[in-house]
Amino acid sequence: MLQAKNKNGSVLTLASLKREAIEKIRGEGETFYCPVCENPVIMKAGNKMVPHFAHQSSSDCPSREGGEGIYHEQGKLLLYHWFKKYKMEVTLEAYLSEIQQRPDILLSVNSKKIAVEFQCARISTEEIRQRNEGYKAAGIFPIWIVGANNFTRYGANSFRIDQFTCQFIHQHTSESPQIVYYFHPHTSQIAIISHILIARNSKAIGKINVKALEQMKFQEMFQLNFFSQKEMLDQWIKEKRNFRLRPVKRLYGNELTWRKWLYDKGFHTQNLPSVIFLPVNSQHRMKTPLWNWQSKICMEIIDPVPIGGTFSIQNCKHIFKNQILKPSLFPLISSIENPIDQYLHLLEQLNYIQKISATTFKKIQHLQRYKTIEEAMNGDQLLLQQLFSHNLDKIRA
């Protein structure tokens, strides 16, 4: 912990003191106490660490650290001073006894309380859920900033994502973009990634904005930042091309099963219809990649139906009943849309199907089949131009 109390109840932030002052306090032998459990704590102020206090190894304090170490301590201290710079009411390591939680930083902004968590270590989904539920019960808005030790950038607008990171995607209103925050305490840089769209289980695209913390204002954390039509078109054409031409390496698990299924259908990734592998912003709820579930909807449900024939939305959802994650697992995201609903809506906007009731669609035209890879990529370009020129707002939120 960065703070402790003395015998008079005054709070001391050890890392805010100069080395001479720390040594003077150490030499005086003053005893400090945990603000939560009030047991004595030990000063830790070596040359290679952020000065802090620590419990005895036998302590069972409810606020005891999860072992994130120097990286975590540095990060939350820098963020704390950044918030203080904007004259906010800010508390470091405030213990909330009513929910028995201690956020790294607690803010009060216009009478609204915000808990800021700087998350560097991988923790369980259950722990994240419990923390968010606790804040919600206390009327506190949570913001999770992920340690940059979990950030891998692939390109100007692409980065690594996994199920752990997905839990920290924010969407502050149903109309705003999805955002994830990263912070690197060693460089004091913050990365805000917005308009996130998951391309595959380990990769997402997004507008990546990296700034020095001291050059950024607090309000910028909530600014709307979307891809332009051209940016989105160029990015997704690149993703589609990689999908069609990516060399097949060692396959296993779901991807091997899908490839075998595709082969049995007489298809290869190079000749799949262009309507397969379209972006939906609720892909975080799907356990399977875009191309997997979208190809099965198209080829198992829609393709066999004659022009003018109908199919049920529930038939589509039934195939993936065990593959869709509950929206409650993503409490930081305002929208609770189903990815299958979003995809069918895109197909409707592209005039392949038409919704004729709350539960039923009618097929309007056949899915395009390609003979060559050149023909497929030309088809991708035309379809994506149509999609993003008229329906970019449907993908944004």
MARVEXMAR-191088 format. One record per residue (C-alpha): x, y, z negated; residue number from 1; residue in three letters. Coordinates in Angstrom, 3 decimals. Example, Ala and Ser with C-alpha at 12.3 -4.5 7.8 and 13.67 -1.06 7.14 Angstrom:
% MARVEXMAR-191088
c1,c2,c3,num,residu
12.300,-4.500,-7.800,1,Ala
13.670,-1.060,-7.140,2,Ser
This chain:
% MARVEXMAR-191088
c1,c2,c3,num,residu
0.000,0.000,0.000,1,Met
1.161,3.529,0.722,2,Leu
-0.442,5.099,-2.338,3,Gln
-0.574,4.383,-6.062,4,Ala
-1.638,6.219,-9.237,5,Lys
0.499,7.292,-12.185,6,Asn
-0.622,7.105,-15.814,7,Lys
-2.428,10.452,-15.453,8,Asn
-4.470,9.230,-12.473,9,Gly
-2.630,11.367,-9.900,10,Ser
-2.186,9.704,-6.508,11,Val
1.295,9.503,-5.027,12,Leu
2.060,8.752,-1.367,13,Thr
5.575,7.451,-1.559,14,Leu
6.303,7.718,2.176,15,Ala
5.609,11.463,2.096,16,Ser
8.562,12.094,-0.219,17,Leu
12.202,12.626,0.672,18,Lys
14.708,9.944,-0.280,19,Arg
16.129,12.070,-3.119,20,Glu
12.690,12.490,-4.684,21,Ala
11.992,8.765,-4.429,22,Ile
15.287,7.910,-6.141,23,Glu
14.546,10.424,-8.897,24,Lys
11.147,8.813,-9.575,25,Ile
12.717,5.365,-9.506,26,Arg
15.382,6.475,-11.985,27,Gly
12.800,7.836,-14.397,28,Glu
11.195,4.399,-14.589,29,Gly
7.644,5.705,-14.285,30,Glu
4.938,3.046,-13.955,31,Thr
2.439,3.212,-11.097,32,Phe
-0.883,1.437,-10.769,33,Tyr
-3.020,0.069,-7.944,34,Cys
-5.967,2.442,-7.276,35,Pro
-8.266,-0.583,-6.933,36,Val
-7.382,-3.161,-9.579,37,Cys
-5.356,-0.784,-11.797,38,Glu
-2.614,-3.365,-12.317,39,Asn
1.020,-2.195,-12.212,40,Pro
2.628,-2.125,-8.772,41,Val
6.248,-2.141,-7.647,42,Ile
8.021,0.569,-5.650,43,Met
9.484,-0.669,-2.353,44,Lys
11.814,1.873,-0.752,45,Ala
14.703,0.205,1.051,46,Gly
16.604,1.747,3.953,47,Asn
14.795,-0.365,6.581,48,Lys
11.211,0.003,5.412,49,Met
8.476,2.565,4.994,50,Val
8.444,3.470,1.276,51,Pro
5.379,1.854,-0.268,52,His
3.989,0.091,-3.330,53,Phe
3.364,-3.629,-3.627,54,Ala
1.485,-5.930,-6.000,55,His
3.153,-8.625,-7.990,56,Gln
3.067,-11.923,-6.101,57,Ser
0.505,-13.294,-8.571,58,Ser
-1.956,-10.444,-8.026,59,Ser
-5.476,-11.272,-6.850,60,Asp
-6.472,-7.655,-6.103,61,Cys
-9.354,-7.537,-3.574,62,Pro
-7.502,-4.897,-1.566,63,Ser
-4.247,-6.784,-1.234,64,Arg
-2.455,-6.423,2.107,65,Glu
-2.698,-9.035,4.854,66,Gly
1.048,-9.040,5.508,67,Gly
1.172,-6.716,8.537,68,Glu
4.439,-5.160,7.399,69,Gly
6.451,-2.105,8.348,70,Ile
4.866,-1.650,11.785,71,Tyr
1.416,-1.393,10.230,72,His
2.535,0.932,7.417,73,Glu
4.249,3.304,9.840,74,Gln
1.257,3.397,12.138,75,Gly
-1.399,4.194,9.582,76,Lys
0.823,6.857,7.973,77,Leu
1.352,8.613,11.322,78,Leu
-2.360,8.437,12.101,79,Leu
-3.195,9.780,8.651,80,Tyr
-0.975,12.854,9.149,81,His
-2.415,13.342,12.658,82,Trp
-5.956,13.484,11.291,83,Phe
-4.841,15.846,8.521,84,Lys
-3.407,18.200,11.137,85,Lys
-6.951,18.885,12.344,86,Tyr
-8.058,19.927,8.839,87,Lys
-10.338,16.912,8.491,88,Met
-11.388,15.467,5.185,89,Glu
-9.192,12.377,5.288,90,Val
-8.275,9.739,2.721,91,Thr
-5.545,7.140,3.064,92,Leu
-6.425,3.602,1.891,93,Glu
-9.707,4.620,0.243,94,Ala
-11.276,1.711,-1.612,95,Tyr
-15.040,1.425,-1.051,96,Leu
-16.208,-0.455,-4.114,97,Ser
-19.798,-0.865,-2.903,98,Glu
-18.638,-3.062,-0.010,99,Ile
-15.254,-4.078,-1.484,100,Gln
-13.349,-2.893,1.571,101,Gln
-10.424,-0.576,2.030,102,Arg
-10.080,0.967,5.510,103,Pro
-6.642,2.202,6.459,104,Asp
-8.046,5.727,6.831,105,Ile
-11.419,7.211,5.886,106,Leu
-12.586,10.374,7.663,107,Leu
-15.477,12.736,7.050,108,Ser
-16.458,14.632,10.190,109,Val
-19.550,16.847,10.087,110,Asn
-20.930,14.816,7.144,111,Ser
-20.378,11.581,9.093,112,Lys
-17.976,9.021,7.633,113,Lys
-15.577,7.178,9.942,114,Ile
-13.405,4.202,8.932,115,Ala
-10.231,3.905,11.009,116,Val
-8.572,0.492,11.066,117,Glu
-5.085,0.146,12.562,118,Phe
-5.063,-3.556,13.463,119,Gln
-1.699,-5.092,14.308,120,Cys
-2.026,-8.711,13.138,121,Ala
-4.394,-11.269,14.606,122,Arg
-7.221,-11.974,12.203,123,Ile
-10.272,-14.188,12.496,124,Ser
-13.476,-13.252,14.283,125,Thr
-15.310,-13.804,11.021,126,Glu
-13.152,-11.274,9.165,127,Glu
-13.683,-8.662,11.872,128,Ile
-17.431,-9.303,11.802,129,Arg
-17.593,-9.003,8.004,130,Gln
-15.660,-5.750,7.988,131,Arg
-17.902,-4.201,10.642,132,Asn
-21.037,-5.359,8.855,133,Glu
-19.723,-3.870,5.617,134,Gly
-19.138,-0.495,7.237,135,Tyr
-22.552,-0.583,8.873,136,Lys
-24.227,-1.356,5.530,137,Ala
-22.443,1.641,3.991,138,Ala
-23.431,3.953,6.852,139,Gly
-19.830,4.257,8.028,140,Ile
-18.824,4.331,11.714,141,Phe
-15.781,2.086,12.406,142,Pro
-12.994,2.819,14.882,143,Ile
-10.417,0.099,15.448,144,Trp
-7.040,1.104,16.855,145,Ile
-5.032,-1.908,17.992,146,Val
-1.280,-2.070,17.483,147,Gly
0.640,-1.691,20.738,148,Ala
2.390,-4.961,19.866,149,Asn
-0.808,-6.470,21.339,150,Asn
-0.675,-4.315,24.507,151,Phe
0.716,-5.647,27.790,152,Thr
0.383,-3.428,30.833,153,Arg
0.321,-5.092,34.265,154,Tyr
0.024,-1.988,36.434,155,Gly
-1.175,1.598,36.577,156,Ala
-4.765,0.525,35.912,157,Asn
-4.536,-3.033,34.600,158,Ser
-3.660,-4.662,31.301,159,Phe
-3.782,-7.956,29.449,160,Arg
-6.968,-8.811,27.589,161,Ile
-8.148,-11.809,25.594,162,Asp
-11.039,-12.725,23.316,163,Gln
-9.295,-11.175,20.324,164,Phe
-8.841,-7.813,22.067,165,Thr
-12.416,-7.861,23.377,166,Cys
-13.665,-7.534,19.795,167,Gln
-12.100,-4.056,19.626,168,Phe
-13.746,-2.662,22.748,169,Ile
-15.880,0.345,21.795,170,His
-18.871,1.773,23.602,171,Gln
-20.041,4.728,21.554,172,His
-23.374,5.125,23.429,173,Thr
-25.127,2.992,26.036,174,Ser
-24.221,5.603,28.682,175,Glu
-20.538,5.966,27.805,176,Ser
-17.648,3.872,29.145,177,Pro
-16.163,0.974,27.262,178,Gln
-12.944,2.014,25.513,179,Ile
-10.101,0.341,23.656,180,Val
-7.419,2.196,21.676,181,Tyr
-3.768,1.194,21.223,182,Tyr
-1.102,2.917,19.116,183,Phe
2.671,2.461,19.047,184,His
4.132,3.822,15.788,185,Pro
7.741,3.610,16.992,186,His
7.112,5.930,19.962,187,Thr
4.134,7.704,18.368,188,Ser
2.127,7.208,21.567,189,Gln
-1.554,6.390,21.791,190,Ile
-3.145,4.674,24.790,191,Ala
-6.838,5.167,25.494,192,Ile
-8.176,2.718,28.076,193,Ile
-11.667,3.447,29.373,194,Ser
-14.107,2.135,32.010,195,His
-12.942,-1.398,31.238,196,Ile
-13.887,-4.197,33.621,197,Leu
-12.640,-7.730,33.043,198,Ile
-11.249,-9.304,36.209,199,Ala
-10.232,-12.619,34.675,200,Arg
-9.885,-14.090,31.203,201,Asn
-6.433,-12.611,30.727,202,Ser
-6.690,-9.395,32.755,203,Lys
-8.846,-6.279,32.828,204,Ala
-8.757,-3.037,34.758,205,Ile
-9.298,0.325,33.118,206,Gly
-8.360,3.999,33.228,207,Lys
-5.172,4.001,31.142,208,Ile
-4.210,7.293,29.537,209,Asn
-1.042,7.295,27.423,210,Val
-0.179,10.432,25.423,211,Lys
2.077,11.440,22.598,212,Ala
-0.032,11.554,19.443,213,Leu
0.934,15.145,18.630,214,Glu
-0.230,16.254,22.104,215,Gln
-3.691,14.728,21.802,216,Met
-6.759,16.153,20.115,217,Lys
-9.170,14.042,18.083,218,Phe
-12.044,14.851,20.469,219,Gln
-10.182,13.170,23.336,220,Glu
-10.865,9.787,21.730,221,Met
-14.509,10.191,22.740,222,Phe
-14.209,11.777,26.183,223,Gln
-15.953,10.084,29.116,224,Leu
-13.398,8.865,31.635,225,Asn
-14.548,6.795,34.616,226,Phe
-12.927,5.495,37.771,227,Phe
-13.826,7.490,40.856,228,Ser
-15.557,5.681,43.715,229,Gln
-12.294,5.448,45.671,230,Lys
-10.275,4.302,42.648,231,Glu
-12.759,1.556,41.873,232,Met
-12.947,0.462,45.511,233,Leu
-9.158,0.276,45.866,234,Asp
-8.742,-1.549,42.556,235,Gln
-11.398,-4.190,43.149,236,Trp
-10.341,-4.820,46.756,237,Ile
-6.908,-5.571,45.316,238,Lys
-8.427,-7.939,42.735,239,Glu
-10.498,-9.712,45.412,240,Lys
-7.457,-10.111,47.634,241,Arg
-5.430,-11.581,44.772,242,Asn
-8.292,-13.936,43.981,243,Phe
-8.524,-15.227,47.547,244,Arg
-4.774,-15.516,48.175,245,Leu
-3.429,-16.424,44.725,246,Arg
-1.312,-19.600,45.020,247,Pro
-2.803,-22.593,43.262,248,Val
-0.437,-23.567,40.485,249,Lys
-0.898,-26.272,37.897,250,Arg
-4.614,-26.495,37.148,251,Leu
-6.289,-27.763,34.000,252,Tyr
-9.498,-27.439,31.993,253,Gly
-12.381,-25.372,33.337,254,Asn
-10.406,-24.036,36.302,255,Glu
-9.574,-27.568,37.508,256,Leu
-13.215,-28.607,37.083,257,Thr
-14.369,-25.555,39.034,258,Trp
-11.899,-26.169,41.875,259,Arg
-13.104,-29.766,42.210,260,Lys
-16.711,-28.580,42.216,261,Trp
-15.855,-26.003,44.890,262,Leu
-14.143,-28.654,47.026,263,Tyr
-17.183,-30.931,46.773,264,Asp
-19.297,-28.030,48.048,265,Lys
-17.007,-27.694,51.061,266,Gly
-15.554,-24.355,49.998,267,Phe
-12.208,-22.767,49.199,268,His
-11.561,-19.403,47.554,269,Thr
-10.569,-18.077,50.989,270,Gln
-14.013,-18.573,52.517,271,Asn
-16.366,-17.889,49.606,272,Leu
-19.142,-15.313,50.184,273,Pro
-18.149,-11.748,49.312,274,Ser
-20.905,-11.501,46.698,275,Val
-18.899,-13.847,44.486,276,Ile
-16.448,-12.113,42.120,277,Phe
-18.230,-8.786,41.604,278,Leu
-17.530,-6.658,38.498,279,Pro
-20.040,-6.526,35.638,280,Val
-19.264,-4.558,32.503,281,Asn
-20.667,-7.212,30.158,282,Ser
-18.175,-9.893,31.267,283,Gln
-16.769,-9.850,27.712,284,His
-19.797,-11.952,26.738,285,Arg
-18.894,-14.739,29.194,286,Met
-16.576,-17.597,28.262,287,Lys
-16.017,-18.431,31.949,288,Thr
-14.356,-16.236,34.627,289,Pro
-16.405,-14.082,36.997,290,Leu
-15.788,-16.306,40.017,291,Trp
-16.850,-19.431,38.148,292,Asn
-20.302,-18.430,36.947,293,Trp
-21.132,-16.177,39.898,294,Gln
-20.299,-18.911,42.434,295,Ser
-22.541,-21.380,40.605,296,Lys
-25.471,-18.953,40.561,297,Ile
-25.010,-18.305,44.277,298,Cys
-24.398,-21.860,45.429,299,Met
-26.462,-23.890,42.961,300,Glu
-29.481,-21.582,42.655,301,Ile
-29.701,-19.032,45.483,302,Ile
-28.120,-20.751,48.509,303,Asp
-30.531,-23.745,48.645,304,Pro
-33.574,-21.418,48.579,305,Val
-35.001,-20.548,52.048,306,Pro
-35.517,-16.926,53.086,307,Ile
-38.700,-15.764,51.343,308,Gly
-38.395,-18.493,48.718,309,Gly
-38.162,-17.732,45.018,310,Thr
-36.056,-18.721,42.030,311,Phe
-36.281,-18.131,38.301,312,Ser
-33.954,-15.949,36.233,313,Ile
-34.211,-18.543,33.484,314,Gln
-32.807,-21.216,35.812,315,Asn
-29.696,-19.074,36.213,316,Cys
-29.358,-18.522,32.494,317,Lys
-29.979,-22.176,31.676,318,His
-26.802,-23.220,33.519,319,Ile
-24.748,-21.031,31.200,320,Phe
-26.717,-21.294,27.976,321,Lys
-23.581,-22.408,26.103,322,Asn
-21.246,-19.987,27.866,323,Gln
-22.741,-16.626,26.873,324,Ile
-21.569,-15.079,23.612,325,Leu
-24.022,-13.269,21.356,326,Lys
-23.917,-9.449,21.489,327,Pro
-23.594,-9.451,17.686,328,Ser
-19.977,-10.579,18.168,329,Leu
-19.283,-7.173,19.742,330,Phe
-20.827,-4.688,17.293,331,Pro
-18.665,-1.819,18.604,332,Leu
-20.401,-2.024,22.014,333,Ile
-23.761,-0.247,22.253,334,Ser
-25.058,-2.054,25.343,335,Ser
-26.403,-5.577,24.806,336,Ile
-27.041,-6.370,28.476,337,Glu
-26.739,-9.932,29.700,338,Asn
-24.035,-10.413,32.394,339,Pro
-26.352,-12.613,34.470,340,Ile
-29.033,-9.912,34.499,341,Asp
-26.433,-7.373,35.589,342,Gln
-25.164,-9.610,38.383,343,Tyr
-28.627,-10.349,39.739,344,Leu
-29.343,-6.625,39.715,345,His
-26.229,-6.038,41.842,346,Leu
-27.388,-8.707,44.324,347,Leu
-30.740,-6.957,44.470,348,Glu
-29.064,-3.605,45.150,349,Gln
-27.102,-5.285,47.955,350,Leu
-30.405,-6.560,49.446,351,Asn
-29.716,-10.269,49.034,352,Tyr
-32.594,-10.825,46.623,353,Ile
-35.678,-8.923,45.464,354,Gln
-37.229,-8.943,42.010,355,Lys
-40.930,-9.729,42.270,356,Ile
-41.741,-10.227,38.587,357,Ser
-40.077,-10.046,35.191,358,Ala
-38.808,-13.606,35.590,359,Thr
-38.622,-14.237,39.353,360,Thr
-36.562,-13.171,42.370,361,Phe
-37.219,-13.691,46.082,362,Lys
-34.400,-14.439,48.527,363,Lys
-34.058,-11.779,51.242,364,Ile
-31.012,-12.874,53.254,365,Gln
-28.516,-15.716,53.423,366,His
-25.126,-15.509,51.775,367,Leu
-22.315,-14.770,54.220,368,Gln
-19.998,-17.699,54.972,369,Arg
-16.541,-17.073,56.453,370,Tyr
-14.350,-19.097,58.797,371,Lys
-11.057,-17.265,58.332,372,Thr
-9.358,-15.353,55.536,373,Ile
-9.175,-12.231,57.717,374,Glu
-12.931,-12.361,58.250,375,Glu
-13.467,-12.840,54.495,376,Ala
-11.315,-9.861,53.502,377,Met
-13.034,-7.628,56.054,378,Asn
-16.352,-8.751,54.603,379,Gly
-15.114,-7.981,51.088,380,Asp
-14.167,-4.450,52.136,381,Gln
-17.565,-3.720,53.695,382,Leu
-19.554,-5.160,50.798,383,Leu
-17.535,-3.381,48.114,384,Leu
-17.842,-0.080,49.993,385,Gln
-21.594,-0.568,49.980,386,Gln
-21.614,-1.546,46.309,387,Leu
-19.510,1.323,44.968,388,Phe
-20.927,4.051,47.218,389,Ser
-24.484,3.485,45.966,390,His
-24.257,1.586,42.704,391,Asn
-21.160,2.679,40.781,392,Leu
-23.373,3.902,37.943,393,Asp
-24.800,0.366,37.565,394,Lys
-21.298,-0.952,36.915,395,Ile
-20.251,1.839,34.585,396,Arg
-22.777,1.187,31.840,397,Ala
